[in-house]
Amino acid sequence: MPEGIATLGSIRSRQHQSGRRSMQYATVKAALTLMRAKPKIAAAQVTGCKVLRSTAAAHMEKAESFQSLQNRKAPIIEMGAIRPPILALEAFPEDKSLAQECMFAILHLILFTFQASAHAGELGAIERVLAVQKRWPNDPAMQTGGVQGSFMEPAGGMCCRSSAVGLRGSGYLPSDPISAMRKLMPEGIATLDSTSSGQHQSRRWSAQHGRAAKAQRSAGYNIWAEVSAALTAMRAKPTDAAAQMSGCTVLFHAAHTLSTTAKFFRSIRSRKARFVKMGAIEPPIVALEAFPDDKSLAQVCSSAILMLNLFTVDTATRAGELGGVERVLAVQKRWPNDPAMQTGGVQGSFMDMVPANRVKWAEAGGIDECFASIKRFYARALAGDTNATDAVLQCTYALSSGCQAPNEHRVVASGHIPFLVQVHREFGTAFRVAEEINQCTRVLATSQEGADALAAAGYIEQLVGEMHAKPDRYRVSPGCLAALGLANKGYAARLRHAGAVEALHNLTTYVFPPMKDLDASHAGYAYNTRLLAAAGYIEQLVGELHAKPDRYRVDPGCKAAFALARNGYAARLHHAGAVEALRNLTTYVFPPMKDLDASHAGYAYTYTTQKDCGDATKTSPLYALSVAVVATL
């Protein structure tokens, strides 16, 4: 069309879209008015929930990017649309049809939207949705797992922690994720086990938002463009809490995507270096300072900082220079009695690789604050309160990094070592608490003062007993280093008397034989392959590789097979037919250059150069992984 007429057509199109969206919002407003005016009439609540569901679903279908979905849903959330479906669930606990409509509305309102899911959690929606499943335990249609998952997907780390812990405490998640066989992730990335599986989110997004995903692919979706837009919005509206929350959510997902799709641990740093160049580190820290009393914003900002820092020297160094260490520690001090606001994991992300940040953390009172936090939640955690136990775990995350050089002498001088050993003893069966404490003691034992304090507190006998009873490589590995430090400081005889020689002989001969314990991921996150093998998982997995060539099942399945093969089960996998199954997959089902999925927010299978195969052919990670497993077998 002639120049000018095309512009007019574009304006009309935008006006038409704007008019349709305004009409949708007006419909939502009318539905909310109806639900509030007639809280005791079930039919009114059903009608309102249907409107909320259809409107939210329409916005998700038309969203062109993850950020635009947040923007589309924001006006609905600001109208107060989250509360009425939750109140309806509470007002009509025996109405099954109403319960279904309310849950559908809640699901579509909060899916992939942090602000909405956080607000719904504050209103008690998690408990209400769980109550629906408990009310009709034998009805398949009333099993609300998808809705439960929607509360916990939008952000990882501390943002989802309280929801996940609450769900676990309600009996729907195991109290010990190790025994439940945590998801296997790439080397160094498994610390992100609190977040949802990338493949799972990618699949759900593709299924529910096919057109949006297709539009992203055709437009050449660029994660950095979305980050740039989010940073621009945060800088333009520094006093707008909603803008800061939305921007931090984008930063979190971008950093998480770059981390979880990295093929190697070392490539994470190069992937995240661009955040520093774009100035992405400063806005979340500035937002924490600008809104010191906004709890929801503090959670989102802290999670963004966590994901930006994790395993990345450049971002963690820059964040420390901007005062991030002190700001995140201030969040914990601001809400000392709230388990969800114990930011130890975020504090630890500053200190994993940057000694200068450890000094700043100690000078800001981090050592005393973390021990004080453990003491605040100690009794509740021992009584079985899972939220309190998670608060204790968060503080051990900070201590495991904060106790490293040059802080080891500060920790010894603080006088907290006897209590640290007590926590190690009392929480020996809690998820990762003892493991993180062993990361502390391996450094503390290198000084004579630290070794003396540990020995005086009874740590030597505790440690040897742990080696006998809990042959978990990620507890034993730092524990062995602690034992070495203690032996070098004059406690070799006491270690021998406690039975350390027998324990270590058993570990090296039977549990972790030479050349088989090859996993090198961060501080202890991997499958316990012996439990998997004992449960018959190997034959089950190979059968699945033969019968279900679905990339979203095969990809994590290949990773599991790889871990099993590396840990002594190659012969059993070979006997079960894994080689034939994997060759079939790589030859016919997923040949090179065919695994092209590129859906939501970068949880995609991206092209990589598989130089290990002897050439520079671009192949999919799934193909390369299958080839690697075959080679191992």
N, C-alpha and C positions, 0 to 999 in steps of 0.2 A: 504494500500500500504506500501511497505517497507520504513523504515525511510530514509529520503532524497528524495525519489521519491515524497512523499506527499508534502514535502516542495517545490519541483520544481513545482508541480501542483499549489500550492498556489501562488508561484511567477508568474507563467504564468497567473493565474486568475487575479492577481493584475495588471500585465502588460496589459492584455486585457482591464480591466476596465479603466486603466489610458489612454490607447490609444483611447478608445471610448470617454472619457471625453475631451481629447485634441482635438479630431476631432470636438466635439460639440463646443468647444471654438473657433476653427478656423472658423467654420460655422458662429458663432455669429459675429466674427470679420469681415468676408466678408460681412455679412448683414448690419452691421453698416457702413462699407465703402460705400456700395451701397446707403444707405439712405442719407449719408452726401454728396455724389457726385451728387445726383439727388434730391435735396430738393423740387423741383417744380413738380415732376412727382409722381402722386398718386399711380400708380402701383408699383413703387419702394418702396414707404413707406409701402404699404400693404404687399409686399413680405418680407420686413425686419421685420415688426411687427409679421408676422406669425412665422418667425424663432426664434425671441426672446421669443414669447409665448411658442412654442413647447419645446425649450431648458430649459426654466425656469420650465415648467411643468414636464419635465423629471427629473430634479434635485429634485423637491419636491417629486415626486413619489418614488425615490430611496433613499431619505434621511433616515438614520436609527435613527436619533435623532434630536431634535430641534437645537442643536449646529452644527451638521453636515450639516443641511440645510443652516445655515449662511455661513459656510465654502464653500459649493458648489456654492452658489450664489455670493460670494465675487469677484471672477475673472470677472464675467459678469458685476458687478457694476463698478469695476475698469476700465473696457473698455469704460465707459461712455455710457452704454446702456440705461440709464434712460432718457436722454435728447431728443433723436430723436423722440420717440412716442409723447412726449409732444409738440415738435415743429410741428409735423405733424398735431396734433389736431388744432393747432393755424393756420397753413398754409391752411388747407382745412376745414373750419368750416361748410360747407354745404354738405360735402361728408359723408353720413350716413354709408356706408359700411366701409370706411376708419376709421371712428370714432369708430365703433365696434371693428375692429382689433387693433387699438391703445389702446383702453381701456382693451381688453383682455391681451395685452402685458404688460401694466402697472400693471394690477392686479396680474399676475403671477410673475412679477419681484419683487414686493414689499411685497407680502403676507408673513406675519410672519417674516419680515426682517427689523429691525429697521433702519439700515444704509440706505437702499434703500428708505424706506418710508420717512425718514427725508429729504433726498436729493431731492426726488420728490416734497415734499412740498415746499422746498426752490425754486424750479424751476417753481412754479406756477401751479403744476398739479391739485391741489385740485380745484382751480377756473376753470380750463379747463374742468375737468370731470363734475363739476356742470353745466357748460355752455352747455355741450352735453345734459343733461337731460332737461334743460330749452329750448334748441333749438327744441327738439321733445317731448313736454310734453304729448302728447296723444298717443305715441307709446310705448307699454309695453316693447318692446325689448331695448328701449333706456333709461330705468330707471336705473340709474347707482349706486344704493345704495350699492351694493356689493363692487364696486370699491372704493366708498367713505369710506366704513368701513375699507377697507384694509389699508388706510392711517393712521388709528387711532388705530388699534389693537395691533401692536407689543409691545408698552410700555405704561404704564398708567401714572398717576400723571402729572407732568409738561410737559413731552415729548409729550403727546397727547393733552395737553390743548389748544395750539394755533390752532391746526387743528379742534378740537371740537368747539371751540368758533367761528372760521371762518365759519364753517358749520352752526352753529346756527344763526349767523348773516346774512347768505344768505337765511334764511327763511326755512331751512330744519330741524331744530330742534327747539323746543319751547324755548323761552327765560327764562322761569321759569320751571325748571325740576320738581319742586314739583307738579305743576298743571298737569304735564304729567305723574304723578305716577311713581316715581323712582323705580328701581328694588329692591325688597326686598332681603336683604342679611342676613346671620347669624348674631347673636348678636355681635356687635362691629366691624363688617367687612364692614358695609355699607359706611364707609368713602371712600372705594375704588370705589365709584360709577362712577369715571371717567374712570375706566377700563372696558374692555369688559366682558360680562358674561362668567364665566367659562364653564357653560354648553353649551353655544353657540359656544365657541371656540372648545370645545371638539367634538361637533357634526360636525363642519365644517372640523376639522382636520381629523376625522375618514372618512368622505365622500370623501375627496380629496386625502388623503394619506393612504388608507386602508392597503396597504402592509407594509408601515413603522410602522403603529400602531400595526399591527400583529407581526412584528418583535420585537418591543419593549416588547410586552406582553410575547412572547415566550422566550425572552432573560432575562426577569425579570428586566424590566426598573427600574433604580435607579437614582433618582434625585440628590443624593449626589455624585454619580460618575461624573455626568455632571458638577456639581459645582466644584468638585476637579480638573477636567480637565481644566475648565475655569480659575481657580486660578493659576494653573501651567503655563498656557499660558500667563497670565497677568504678573506673576513674571519673566518669561523668557524673555519677550519683554517689559520692562518698558518704552522704548522710542518709541514704535510702537502704534500710536493712534488707528489704526484699531483693534489691539489686545485688547486694553483696552476697546474700545467700545463694541466689541463682548462679552468680559468677563462680563462687567457690565450688558449687556442685559440678559445674562444667570442668573446672580445673581438676577436681578429684577424679572424674571419669576419664579425662584425657590422660592424666598421669597413670591411672590404673590400667588403662588400655595399653599404653606404651610399655608398661612393666610386664603385664601378663602375656603380651604377644612377642616379647623379646625371646629370641632363640637361645641366647647365652646370657649368663649373668653379667658378663663384662659389657654387653651391648646396651644394658639399661642406662649406664652413665651417658653414653653417646646419644642415646635417644632423648634423654631428659635435659641435656645441656641447653637445648633451645629455650627451655622455660626461663633460664637465667637471662639469656639475651633479650627475650621479650619483656622482661621485667615482671614475670608472673609470680615471683616469690613475695613481693612487697604487699600487694592488695589484701591477701588474707590476714597478714600480720597487722596491717593498718586497720582492718575491719575489727579485729579483736580489741584493738585499743580504742576505737571509736564507739563500740557498743559493749562496754565491759559487763553490763548486767543482762544482756540478751542471751539466755541459755541456749536456745535453738541455734542461733547464729554462731555461738561459740563452738558448738558441736560440729557444725558444717565446716567452719574455718579450720578447726583443729584437724578434721579428717582430710581436708585438702592439703594442709601442711604435711601431714603424715605421708600421704601418697607422693607428694612432690619430693620429700626428703629421702624416702626409703631407698637404701642401697645406692645413693647418689651423692658423691662427695661435693660436687659443684653446688647443687641446690641446698644441701644441708649447711655448707659453709656460708653461702649467701644469706640464708635464713637466720643463721646465728649472728651474722654481722648486723642484720636489721633488728635485732632484739627479739627474735622469735622464741628463743629458749625461755626468756623471762616471761613473755606474754603467755605462753602455753602453761608454764608453771603457775602463773597467776590465775588461770582458769580453775585449776584444781584447788587453789587456796580460796577462791571466791565461793565455791560450792563444796566445802570439805566433807559434808555428810551425804552427798549424792553419789552413789556408786557409779552412775553413768558419766560423771564428770571427773573421774580420776584418769588423768591424761598420760599415764606412765608410758603407754605404747608410743604416743606422739613424742614425748620427751626422749625416749630411747632412739627414735629415728634421727634426732639431731646428733646423737653421740656415737652411733654405730661406727662411723668412719672419720669423725672429726674430733680429735683430742681437744682442740680449743673450745669446742662447745661443752665438753665435759667440765672444764674449768669454770665456764660461765654458769653452768647448772649447779655446781657445788657452791660457788660464791653466792648464788641466788637463794641458797637454802634447800636445794633439791634433795640432798641426802636425808636431812632431818625430816623434811616434809613427806617423803615417801615412806619412811619408817613410821612416822606419826599416822599416816593414812592406813597403813597395814594394821596398826594398833586400834584405830577407830573401828575397823570392820572385822577385827580378828574374832571376837566372840560370836558375832552373827554368822561368819563364814563357817566356824566350827560347828555351829548349830544346824548347818545345812542350807543357809541362805545363798542361793547361787549368784545373786547380784553382788553380795558381799564378797564371795569367793572370787568373782571376776575382778572386783576392785583390788583385791590382794594381788591377783595375777598381773594387773596393769602396773602396779608399783614394782613388781619384780622385773617386768620388762625394762623399766627405767633403770633399776639398779644393776641389771646384768650388763648394760652398756656403761652406766655411770661409774661403776666400780673399777673400770679399766684405767690404765695409766693415762694421766698422772694422778688419778684420784685415789689409788689404793691406800695411800697413807692417811688421807683424810677420813676414809671409811673406818680404818682401824682406830684412829684417834677419836672418832665420834662415839665409840663405846657400844655400838649397836650389834657387834658380831654375835654375842650370846643370843640375842633375840633372833638374828638371822638364822642361826642354827636351829633354834626352836621352831621357827616357821618351816624350815626344811623338814623337820621331823613330823610336825603336826599335819602338814599338807603334802605328805609323801605320795598320796594317791590322787591329788588334785591335778588337773590338766596343766602340765608344763611348769608349775610353780617350782618344784625341786630342780628341774632342768635349768631354769633361769638362775636359781641360787647357785648351782654348781658353776655357772658361768662367772659368778662373782668370786666364789671361793678359789677357783683356779688361779686367779690373779692375787687375791689376798694371801694365799699360801706361799707366794714367792718372796715375801718379806718375813724376817724372823718374828717381828711383832704380830703380824697377821697369822702366821703358823701357830704361834703360842696361844693366841686368842681362840683360834679354831679348835686346837687340841684341848684347851681348858673347858670349852663348851661341849665337848663330847662328839665333835664332828667326825673324828677318825672312825669310831665304831659305827656311827650312822652311815658313813660313806661305804664302808665295806659291806655292811648289811644290805645296802641298796644295790651294790654290785651283784650280790648273791640273789636277791629277790626280784630286782627290776632290771633285767638285761636289755634295756632300751639304749641303743647306741647313742642317742642324743642326750641321755642323762649320764651314761657311762663315759663318753668321750671327754667332756670337761671334768668329770669326776676323776678320771685317770690322771689328768693334768694336775688336779688339786692334790692327788695322792703323791705324784712325783715331786711337787713343791714341798709337801710335808716331809717326805723322805729325805730331801736334800737339806732340810732344816733341823735334822736330828730326831725325826720320829719314825725312822725305818723299822726299828725294833717293835714299836707299838703297832705299826701297820701289820707286820708279820704276825704278831700275837693275835691281832683281831681277825686274821684269816685272809688278808689281802692277796697273798700268793695263790692260795687255792681259788679265790674268786677270779683273779686275772687269768690263771691257767684255764679255767673253765670257759671264760669268755673268748680267749684267743683260740682255743682248740675246737670248741663246739658251737658257740653262738656266733662269733664273728671270725671265721677262719681266714687265713691270709689270702689276699687278692680277691676276696669276695665282697668285702664291705667297701664298695667303691662309691657310694653316694656321697656327694660333696656339697650338699645344700646347706643353707645358713643355720647353724646352731641347732639343728635337730628337727627337720620336718620331712618325714617320708613314711611310706607304707611300712608297716611291720609285715614283711613278706612271709614270715613264718606263719603268722596267723591266717593270712590269705590262703596259703598252700594247705594248711591243716583243715580249712573250711571247705576244701574242694573247689576253690575259685578257679584254679588253672584250667581244669577240664571244661568248666562252665564258660570261661572266657573264650577258649578256642572254639567251642561250639557256636558261640555268638559270632565270632569272626567269620565262620563259615556261613551261618544262616542269616545274619542280619547286617548286610553291608551298608549300614547307614553311617555316614561320616561322623555324625555327632555321638554315636556310640563307639565307633571304631577308633576314633582319635584318642580319647582317654583310655580305651581298652589297649591300644598299642603301647601307650605310656606305662600302663600297668604291667603289660607283658615284658617291656624293656626292663623295668625295675626288678621283676621276678627273675628274669634271665641273668641280670647282673648280680643277683644275690643268691645264686646257687641252684636255680630251678630251670636252667636251660635244657637239661636232659629231659625233664618231665614235660616241658613245653614241647620239645621236639617229638616226644613219644605221643603226645596228645594230638599232633597234627598241625602245630602252629605254623611251621614253615610253609606247608601247602596252602593254608588259609591266607597267609600274608602275601605269598607270591600271586595268588589269585587276585587279591585286592590291588596289588601294585601293577599287575599286568592288564586286568580287564575292568575292574571297578573304578579305581582312582588312578589312571595312568598320569604321567607327568603332564603339567599344564592344564589339567582338567578340573582341578579342585579349586574353583574360582570364587567361591562364596565370599562376598564382601559386605555383609550386612552390618547392623547397628554399631555405630560408635567405635569401630575399629577392633571388635572382637573377631576379626576376620582371619581367614587363613591367607596370609600374604605371601607373595613370591619371595623366595630366598635362593641364594646361590649355594648349591650342595657340592662344595669342593671336595668333600670327603669321598664322593663317588668317582673322583678322578677327572671330572670335567667341570665346566662352569655353566652347565645346563640349568635353567631356571626350573625348579620343581616346587611342588607344594610341600609344606612341612609334614603333612600326613604321609605322602609318598616317601619322603626322606626318612621319616621315623620308621616306617615299615621296612625299608631297606636296611636301616641300622639294626632293627630287631632280628631280621633274617641273618645278617652278618654275625651277630652275637650268638645266635643259636648254632 
